[in-house]
Amino acid sequence: MQTVAHILKSKDNQAVWSIAPTAMVLEAIKLLAEKGIGALLVMEGEQVVGIVTERDYARKVHIKGRLSDNTPVSDIMTSPVMYVRPDQTNEQCMALMTENRLRHLPVMHEGKLIGLISIGDLVKDIISEQQFIIQQLEHYIMGERF
């Protein structure tokens, strides 16, 4: 089983995008679209105070008839934020995401943000791990035949 630290190292793009809780939702939506991402961490200085996602926008702004240009991110963000540590496994992350219906998890080490993983990152890692195991088993089986 791979750890979160391994998953972070293998990511193509390790950038973590954030926004202030006082920013307007319109700014957050524009940043999500510009960066092609599904979530922004809401930060006050170095402190993670929330997370805002496309799902938050759809459910808490659009459907409720609020206006994006005068609704602060703090009104729609999810807080407190669940997070993982770099030593946790992909299996632990998948269980946490599944149980809590999450798609993104910040990675914290000694109280500091060091990355963000998505459900896509986990799926990619688990598939890669399974392909490696299959190859090893195929080599073992073929070696036993001859």
PEDA-V961252 format. One record per pair of residues at least 12 apart in sequence whose ideal C-beta (glycine too) atoms are under 10 Angstrom apart, sorted by sequence separation. I is the first residue (numbers start at 1). J is the second residue. If there is no record, write none. Layout:
((I,J) (I,J))
//
This chain:
((19,31) (28,40) (39,51) (40,52) (64,76) (84,96) (93,105) (104,116) (105,117) (18,31) (19,32) (27,40) (39,52) (40,53) (83,96) (84,97) (104,117) (105,118) (17,31) (28,42) (39,53) (40,54) (57,71) (61,75) (82,96) (93,107) (103,117) (104,118) (105,119) (17,32) (38,53) (39,54) (60,75) (61,76) (82,97) (103,118) (104,119) (37,53) (38,54) (39,55) (40,56) (57,73) (60,76) (102,118) (103,119) (104,120) (105,121) (17,34) (23,40) (37,54) (38,55) (39,56) (56,73) (59,76) (60,77) (82,99) (88,105) (102,119) (103,120) (104,121) (105,122) (17,35) (60,78) (82,100) (23,42) (56,75) (57,76) (88,107) (103,122) (15,35) (17,37) (22,42) (32,52) (56,76) (82,102) (97,117) (16,37) (18,39) (19,40) (21,42) (31,52) (32,53) (33,54) (52,73) (56,77) (81,102) (84,105) (86,107) (97,118) (98,119) (13,35) (15,37) (17,39) (18,40) (19,41) (20,42) (21,43) (22,44) (32,54) (51,73) (52,74) (56,78) (82,104) (83,105) (84,106) (85,107) (86,108) (87,109) (97,119) (13,36) (16,39) (17,40) (18,41) (19,42) (20,43) (21,44) (29,52) (50,73) (52,75) (53,76) (55,78) (81,104) (82,105) (83,106) (84,107) (85,108) (86,109) (13,37) (16,40) (17,41) (18,42) (19,43) (20,44) (28,52) (49,73) (50,74) (52,76) (53,77) (78,102) (81,105) (82,106) (83,107) (84,108) (85,109) (93,117) (16,41) (18,43) (20,45) (28,53) (29,54) (32,57) (49,74) (52,77) (53,78) (81,106) (83,108) (85,110) (94,119) (97,122) (17,43) (18,44) (28,54) (50,76) (51,77) (52,78) (78,104) (83,109) (93,119) (16,43) (25,52) (50,77) (51,78) (52,79) (81,108) (90,117) (21,49) (28,56) (29,57) (49,77) (50,78) (51,79) (86,114) (93,121) (94,122) (20,49) (21,50) (23,52) (28,57) (50,79) (51,80) (85,114) (86,115) (93,122) (94,123) (18,48) (44,74) (49,79) (50,80) (51,81) (83,113) (18,49) (19,50) (21,52) (25,56) (26,57) (42,73) (48,79) (49,80) (50,81) (51,82) (84,115) (90,121) (91,122) (94,125) (16,48) (25,57) (29,61) (42,74) (48,80) (49,81) (51,83) (90,122) (93,125) (94,126) (18,51) (19,52) (28,61) (29,62) (40,73) (48,81) (83,116) (84,117) (90,123) (93,126) (18,52) (42,76) (83,117) (90,124) (25,60) (26,61) (42,77) (48,83) (90,125) (91,126) (25,61) (41,77) (42,78) (90,126) (25,62) (40,77) (42,79) (30,68) (90,128) (91,129) (29,68) (39,78) (42,81) (90,129) (28,68) (29,69) (41,81) (25,66) (26,67) (27,68) (25,67) (26,68) (27,69) (41,83) (24,67) (25,68) (26,69) (28,71) (24,68) (25,69) (26,70) (28,72) (29,73) (24,69) (25,70) (26,71) (27,72) (28,73) (24,70) (25,71) (27,73) (55,101) (24,71) (25,72) (26,73) (24,72) (25,73) (28,76) (55,103) (23,72) (24,73) (25,74) (28,77) (53,102) (54,103) (22,72) (23,73) (25,75) (53,103) (21,72) (22,73) (23,74) (24,75) (25,76) (51,102) (53,104) (20,72) (21,73) (22,74) (25,77) (51,103) (20,73) (21,74) (51,104) (19,73) (20,74) (21,75) (51,105) (51,106) (21,77) (19,77) (21,79) (48,106) (48,108) (39,102) (41,104) (48,111) (39,103) (40,104) (47,111) (48,112) (38,103) (39,104) (41,106) (46,111) (47,112) (48,113) (51,116) (38,104) (39,105) (46,112) (47,113) (37,104) (39,106) (46,113) (48,116) (43,113) (41,113) (41,116) (40,116) (7,84) (9,86) (39,116) (8,86) (4,83) (7,86) (37,116) (39,118) (4,84) (5,85) (6,86) (38,118) (3,84) (4,85) (5,86) (7,88) (37,118) (38,119) (3,85) (4,86) (5,87) (7,89) (38,120) (3,86) (4,87) (5,88) (6,89) (7,90) (3,87) (4,88) (6,90) (3,88) (4,89) (3,89) (4,90) (7,93) (1,88) (2,89) (3,90) (1,89) (2,90) (4,92) (18,106) (1,90) (2,91) (3,92) (4,93) (1,91) (3,93) (16,106) (1,92) (2,93) (16,107) (18,113) (16,113) (16,114) (18,116) (8,107) (16,115) (17,116) (7,107) (14,114) (15,115) (16,116) (4,105) (14,115) (15,116) (5,107) (14,116) (4,107) (5,109) (11,115) (4,109) (11,116) (8,114) (9,115) (11,117) (8,115) (11,118) (7,115) (8,116) (5,114) (8,117) (11,120) (12,121) (4,114) (5,115) (7,117) (11,121) (4,115) (7,118) (10,121) (12,124) (4,117) (8,121) (11,124) (7,121) (10,124) (11,125) (7,122) (10,125) (4,121) (7,124) (4,122) (7,125) (10,128) (6,125) (7,126) (2,122) (4,125) (7,128) (3,125) (2,125) (6,129) (1,125) (2,126) (1,126) (2,128) (2,129) (1,129))
//
